């Protein structure tokens, strides 16, 4: 599962990527200097760009970092679980 979508809780745009351990992770679509993840396009499938997601390293430039949407979703903040 990769590409653009919307959050089911808040309706904001998100981008899905796949982590090195093959788990799906949703991130906000716009880079954030303090974001903890880096997206790397890996190809196109069914007309959608596929992304690999990895944790950001200190050497990664601020403009190439993204935040996990689970950390920024206004509807998820304050919810248990």
C-alpha angles and dihedrals in degrees: 000000000000138000137053125335140140129259112255091216104047104012094233120139118267136179121222121216137170121242124221087262090056096252122138116244128184119214134181111265096235123068119249123200091226095042116132100215139067123209121212119189109231102180143292127289125178089352093303126112112244118219134198113209125207135168113271118254124214089252094057111105116249092240091061099056128100133194123233107250091221086068096048104035108121091209094050098048110101094017120121118240 
